[in-house]
């Protein structure tokens, strides 16, 4: 069966987005289908992470701002000047931001170079200006990386690009920059491109909003990818370290695809609610809350950072041992198949486990926590708090309080 027909909406859903479970009817022929909307990986395939509804429109500015503070400068520059900025570290490509599965193949990168050789205009670049005048490229990272690979791969710590899969200039197959004539090399270097630079006086929330609005291409950035591009510093590497830890990978069943930074967002959400109590989260701007958390991480002392790392790793180990393969997933009594990872559940369960001590974790391992959690999932208010408008302060407090109460009741 290639798909399941959703008669209510008149479309076929891919079976990879369908999770089935037997209900306690006594009739094992009765199957209830849970239809989850899943996040996608860089190859367009569904992942094992449930798509989240934070109830925040990407094109809505939720707080007052002065339009005079929005300063966007459109610059026409050449490929050579763009590479000069990159070579002199005046462009921040965030090397670890290159999607790890490789969104752009050598063939796709080669066709970009072919477009430049054919004098076909390429899409504009979007950058955020930093305090030192450097640019953080938000839209166009793959394009600029491809160009840099062809001209000087060392700038982006990659192997040189040899042209392949060309559509028109097939006689250049296998060629590198040095194989082109001097005339063609000059043509490439003098090719003009457009860069829209959001000047540093623009408030950060508005800057995020601008990038969300223009982020409508074939491979749109996730919100965490935008945060990662706009907020340099220690937070980038710290989140990567937590997301790549064996404890996190084991607790999530090694099923969180990291090429779109879902794993780093999950680590960030844990840290955000460890640094700020859920009861103190009142702004209702979840994106802004997570951005503030990244800035906070950049200012952490080494001692506090190591304390948070230890809490994260302990929480991951506890979740794996207590919930088994259903950790951070919606669960119903008797359910066999795993539901996808739920980000709201991840932060809630992980932070609550971090609040407890080792003795409490040991006691919870001896109890039927999963069955108790199945009972909690029958509470419609709790289920909505992890499914709909998850960034609403009331929903946040509801889910954190409910899981805390669940653990306290079991331990008492």
For each residue, the residues with C-beta under 8 A, 3 or more apart:
1: 4 15
2: 12 15
3: 12 13 14 15
4: 1 12 13 15 18 33
5: 11 12
6: 9 10 11 12 13 35
7: 10
8:
9: 6
10: 6 7
11: 5 6
12: 2 3 4 5 6
13: 3 4 6 17 18 35
14: 3 17 18 46
15: 1 2 3 4 18
16: 38 45 46
17: 13 14 35 36 37 38 46
18: 4 13 14 15 33 34 35 36
19: 33 34 35 36 337 338 339 340
20: 31 32 33 34 337
21: 31 32 34 332 334 335 336 337
22: 28 30 31 32 334 335 336
23: 30 31 32 332 334
24: 333 334
25: 30
26:
27: 30
28: 22
29:
30: 22 23 25 27
31: 20 21 22 23
32: 20 21 22 23
33: 4 18 19 20
34: 18 19 20 21 330 339
35: 6 13 17 18 19
36: 17 18 19 50 51 339 340
37: 17 50 51
38: 16 17 46 47 48 49 50 51 340
39: 46 47 49 50 51 260 262
40: 44 45 46 47 260
41: 44 45 46 47 101 257 259 260
42: 99 101 102 103 219 259 260
43: 101
44: 40 41
45: 16 40 41
46: 14 16 17 38 39 40 41
47: 38 39 40 41 255 256 257 260 262 340
48: 38 253 255 256 257 340 341
49: 38 39 255 256 257 262 340 341 343
50: 36 37 38 39 339 340 341 342 343
51: 36 37 38 39
52: 342 343 344 390
53: 387 388 389 390
54: 286 287 389 390 391
55: 388 389 390 391 392
56: 60 62 285 286 287 391
57: 60
58: 209 212 213 215
59: 209 212 213
60: 56 57 209
61: 65 205 206 209
62: 56 284 285
63: 205 285
64:
65: 61 69 70 203 205 206
66: 69
67: 70
68:
69: 65 66 201 202 203 206
70: 65 67 202 206 210
71: 198 199 201 202
72: 196 197 198 199 202 210
73: 196 197 199
74: 194 195 196 197
75: 194 195 196 197
76: 192 193 194 195
77: 81 82 192 193 195
78: 81 82 189 190 191 192 193
79: 82 83 116 147 151 188 189 190 191 193
80: 83 84 189 190
81: 77 78 84 85
82: 77 78 79 85 86 91 125 144 147 193 195
83: 79 80 86 87 147 148 151 152 155
84: 80 81 87 88
85: 81 82 88 90 91 134 135
86: 82 83 89 90 91 93 144 148 155 156
87: 83 84 152 155
88: 84 85
89: 86 134
90: 85 86 133 134 135
91: 82 85 86 127 134 135 137 144
92: 130 134 135 136 137 232
93: 86 97 98 137 141 144 145 156
94: 97 136 141 228 229 232 236
95: 98 156 157
96: 236 237 240
97: 93 94 141 225 228 229
98: 93 95 102 141 142 145 156
99: 42 102 103 259 260
100: 258 259
101: 41 42 43 257 259
102: 42 98 99 105
103: 42 99 142 219 259
104: 108 109 142 145 146
105: 102 108 109 165
106: 109 110 161 162 164 165
107: 110 111 164 165
108: 104 105 111 112 146 165
109: 104 105 106 112 113 142 145 146 149 150 161
110: 106 107 113 114 161 162 163 164 165 166
111: 107 108 114 115 165 166 167
112: 108 109 115 116 122 143 146 147
113: 109 110 116 117 146 147 150 161 163 188
114: 110 111 117 118 163 166 167 168 169 172
115: 111 112 118 120 122
116: 79 112 113 119 120 122 147 187 188 191
117: 113 114 169 172 184 187 188
118: 114 115 168 169
119: 116 187 191
120: 115 116
121:
122: 112 115 116 143 193
123: 140 143 217
124: 139 140 193 194 195 196
125: 82 137 139 140 143 144 193 194 195 196
126: 137 138 139 140 195 196 198 211 214
127: 91 135 136 137 138 140 195 196 197 198
128: 135 136 138 197 198 200 207 211 229 230
129: 133 134 135 136 197 198 199 200
130: 92 133 134 135 136 200 232
131: 200
132:
133: 90 129 130
134: 85 89 90 91 92 129 130
135: 85 90 91 92 127 128 129 130 195 197
136: 92 94 127 128 129 130 229 230 232
137: 91 92 93 125 126 127 140 141 144 229
138: 126 127 128 141 211 221 226 229 230
139: 124 125 126 211 214 215 217 221
140: 123 124 125 126 127 137 143 144
141: 93 94 97 98 137 138 144 145 229
142: 98 103 104 109 145 146 219
143: 112 122 123 125 140 146 147
144: 82 86 91 93 125 137 140 141 147 148
145: 93 98 104 109 141 142 148 149 156 158
146: 104 108 109 112 113 142 143 149 150 161
147: 79 82 83 112 113 116 143 144 150 151
148: 83 86 144 145 151 152 153 155 156 158
149: 109 145 146 153 156 158 159 160 161
150: 109 113 146 147 153 160 161 163 176 177
151: 79 83 147 148 155 177 188
152: 83 87 148 155
153: 148 149 150 156 157 158 159 160 161
154: 157
155: 83 86 87 148 151 152
156: 86 93 95 98 145 148 149 153
157: 95 153 154
158: 145 148 149 153 161
159: 149 153
160: 149 150 153 176
161: 106 109 110 113 146 149 150 153 158 176
162: 106 110 174 175 176
163: 110 113 114 150 166 169 172 173 174 175 176
164: 106 107 110 173 174
165: 105 106 107 108 110 111
166: 110 111 114 163 169 170 172 173
167: 111 114 170
168: 114 118
169: 114 117 118 163 166 172
170: 166 167 173
171:
172: 114 117 163 166 169 175 179 180
173: 163 164 166 170
174: 162 163 164 179
175: 162 163 172 179 180
176: 150 160 161 162 163 179
177: 150 151 180 185 188
178:
179: 172 174 175 176
180: 172 175 177 184 185 188
181: 184 185
182: 185 186
183: 186 187
184: 117 180 181 187 188
185: 177 180 181 182 188 189
186: 182 183 189 190
187: 116 117 119 183 184 190 191
188: 79 113 116 117 151 177 180 184 185 191
189: 78 79 80 185 186
190: 78 79 80 186 187
191: 78 79 116 119 187 188
192: 76 77 78
193: 76 77 78 79 82 122 124 125
194: 74 75 76 124 125
195: 74 75 76 77 82 124 125 126 127 135
196: 72 73 74 75 124 125 126 127
197: 72 73 74 75 127 128 129 135
198: 71 72 126 127 128 129 202 207 210 211
199: 71 72 73 129 202
200: 128 129 130 131
201: 69 71
202: 69 70 71 72 198 199 206 207 210
203: 65 69 206 207
204: 207 208 230 291
205: 61 63 65 208 209 285 288 291
206: 61 65 69 70 202 203 209 210
207: 128 198 202 203 204 210 211 230
208: 204 205 211 212 226 227 230 287 288 291
209: 58 59 60 61 205 206 212 213
210: 70 72 198 202 206 207 213 214
211: 126 128 138 139 198 207 208 214 215 221 226 230
212: 58 59 208 209 215 223 226
213: 58 59 209 210 216
214: 126 139 210 211
215: 58 139 211 212 220 221 226
216: 213 220
217: 123 139 220
218:
219: 42 103 142
220: 215 216 217
221: 138 139 211 215 225 226 229
222: 225 226 260 261 262 265
223: 212 226 227 265 287 290
224: 227 228 260 261 262 264 265 268 290
225: 97 221 222 228 229 260 261
226: 138 208 211 212 215 221 222 223 229 230
227: 208 223 224 230 231 268 287 290 291 294
228: 94 97 224 225 231 236 261 264
229: 94 97 128 136 137 138 141 221 225 226
230: 128 136 138 204 207 208 211 226 227 291
231: 227 228 235 236 291 294 295 298
232: 92 94 130 136 236
233: 236 294 295 297 298
234: 237 238 297 298 300 305
235: 231 238 239 268 294 295 297 298
236: 94 96 228 231 232 233 239 240
237: 96 234 240 241
238: 234 235 241 242 297 305 309
239: 235 236 242 243 264 267 268 271 297
240: 96 236 237 243 244 264
241: 237 238 244 245 309
242: 238 239 245 248 264 267 270 271 309 312
243: 239 240 248 256 258 263 264 266 267
244: 240 241 248 249 258 263
245: 241 242 248 249 312 313 316
246: 249 250
247: 250 251 312 313 316 317 320
248: 242 243 244 245 251 252 256 263 266 267 312 313 316
249: 244 245 246 252 254 256
250: 246 247 253 254 316 317 320
251: 247 248 316 317 319 320 327 328
252: 248 249 255 256 263 266 327 328 341 346
253: 48 250 325 327 338
254: 249 250
255: 47 48 49 252 341
256: 47 48 49 243 248 249 252 262 263 266 341
257: 41 47 48 49 101 260 262 263
258: 100 243 244 261 262 263 264
259: 41 42 99 100 101 103
260: 39 40 41 42 47 99 222 224 225 257
261: 222 224 225 228 258 264 265
262: 39 47 49 222 224 256 257 258 265 266 343
263: 243 244 248 252 256 257 258 266 267
264: 224 228 239 240 242 243 258 261 267 268
265: 222 223 224 261 262 268 269 290 343
266: 243 248 252 256 262 263 269 270 341 343 346 347
267: 239 242 243 248 263 264 270 271 312
268: 224 227 235 239 264 265 271 272 290 293 294 297
269: 265 266 272 273 290 343 346 347
270: 242 266 267 273 274 312 315 346 347 350 351 354
271: 239 242 267 268 274 275 293 297 308 312
272: 268 269 275 276 289 290 292 293 347
273: 269 270 276 277 278 281 347 351 400
274: 270 271 308 311 351 354
275: 271 272 293 296 297 308
276: 272 273 280 281 289 293
277: 273 280 281
278: 273 281 351 396 397 400
279: 397 400
280: 276 277
281: 273 276 277 278 289 393 396 397
282: 393
283: 288 289 393
284: 62 391 392 393
285: 56 62 63 205 288 289 391
286: 54 56 289 290 390 391
287: 54 56 208 223 227 290 291 391
288: 205 208 283 285 291 292
289: 272 276 281 283 285 286 292 293 391
290: 223 224 227 265 268 269 272 286 287 293 294
291: 204 205 208 227 230 231 287 288 294 295
292: 272 288 289 295 296
293: 268 271 272 275 276 289 290 296 297
294: 227 231 233 235 268 290 291 297 298
295: 231 233 235 291 292 298 299
296: 275 292 293 299 300
297: 233 234 235 238 239 268 271 275 293 294 300 305
298: 231 233 234 235 294 295
299: 295 296
300: 234 296 297 304 305 308
301: 304 305
302: 305 306
303: 306 307
304: 300 301 307 308
305: 234 238 297 300 301 302 308 309
306: 302 303 309 310
307: 303 304 310 311
308: 271 274 275 300 304 305 311 312
309: 238 241 242 305 306 312 313
310: 306 307 313 314
311: 274 307 308 314 315 354
312: 242 245 247 248 267 270 271 308 309 315 316 350 354
313: 245 247 248 309 310 316 317
314: 310 311 317 318 353 354 358 361
315: 270 311 312 318 319 350 351 353 354
316: 245 247 248 250 251 312 313 319 320 350
317: 247 250 251 313 314 320 321
318: 314 315 321 322 353 356 361 364
319: 251 315 316 322 323 327 328 349 350 353
320: 247 250 251 316 317 323 324 327
321: 317 318 324 361 365
322: 318 319 327 353 361 364 365 369
323: 319 320 326 327 328 349 369 370 373
324: 320 321 327 370
325: 253 338
326: 323 329 331 335 338 339 370
327: 251 252 253 319 320 322 323 324 349
328: 251 252 319 323 341 342 345 346 349 350
329: 326 338 339 340 341 342 345
330: 34 339 342 345 377 383 386
331: 326 335 339 370 373 374 377
332: 21 23 335 374 377
333: 24 371 374 375
334: 21 22 23 24
335: 21 22 326 331 332 339 374
336: 21 22
337: 19 20 21
338: 19 253 325 326 329
339: 19 34 36 50 326 329 330 331 335 342
340: 19 36 38 47 48 49 50 329
341: 48 49 50 252 255 256 266 328 329 345 346
342: 50 52 328 329 330 339 345 346 386 387
343: 49 50 52 262 265 266 269 346 347 390
344: 52 347 348 385 386 387 390 399
345: 328 329 330 341 342 348 349 386 399
346: 252 266 269 270 328 341 342 343 349 350
347: 266 269 270 272 273 343 344 350 351
348: 344 345 351 352 386 399 400 403
349: 319 323 327 328 345 346 352 353 403
350: 270 312 315 316 319 328 346 347 353 354
351: 270 273 274 278 315 347 348 354 355 400
352: 348 349 355 356 400 403 404 407
353: 314 315 318 319 322 349 350 356 361 407
354: 270 274 311 312 314 315 350 351
355: 351 352 404
356: 318 352 353 360 361 364 407
357: 360 361
358: 314 361 362
359: 362 363
360: 356 357 363 364 407 411
361: 314 318 321 322 353 356 357 358 364 365
362: 358 359 365 366
363: 359 360 366 367 411
364: 318 322 356 360 361 367 369 407 410 411
365: 321 322 361 362
366: 362 363
367: 363 364 372 410
368: 371 372
369: 322 323 364 372 373 406 410
370: 323 324 326 331 373 374
371: 333 368 374 375
372: 367 368 369 375 376 406 409 410
373: 323 331 369 370 376 377 406
374: 331 332 333 335 370 371 377 378
375: 333 371 372 378
376: 372 373 379 382 402 403 406
377: 330 331 332 373 374 382 383
378: 374 375 383
379: 376 382 383 402
380: 383 384
381: 384 385 398
382: 376 377 379 385 386 398 399 402
383: 330 377 378 379 380 386 387
384: 380 381 387 388 389 395
385: 344 381 382 390 395 396 398 399 402
386: 330 342 344 345 348 382 383 390 395 399
387: 53 342 344 383 384 390
388: 53 55 384 395
389: 53 54 55 384 392 395
390: 52 53 54 55 286 343 344 385 386 387 395 396
391: 54 55 56 284 285 286 287 289 395 396
392: 55 284 389 395 396
393: 281 282 283 284 396 397
394: 397 398
395: 384 385 386 388 389 390 391 392 398 399
396: 278 281 385 390 391 392 393 399 400
397: 278 279 281 393 394 400 401
398: 381 382 385 394 395 401 402
399: 344 345 348 382 385 386 395 396 402 403
400: 273 278 279 348 351 352 396 397 403 404
401: 397 398 404 405
402: 376 379 382 385 398 399 405 406
403: 348 349 352 376 399 400 406 407
404: 352 355 400 401 407 408
405: 401 402 408 409
406: 369 372 373 376 402 403 409 410
407: 352 353 356 360 364 403 404 410 411
408: 404 405 411 412
409: 372 405 406 412
410: 364 367 369 372 406 407
411: 360 363 364 407 408
412: 408 409
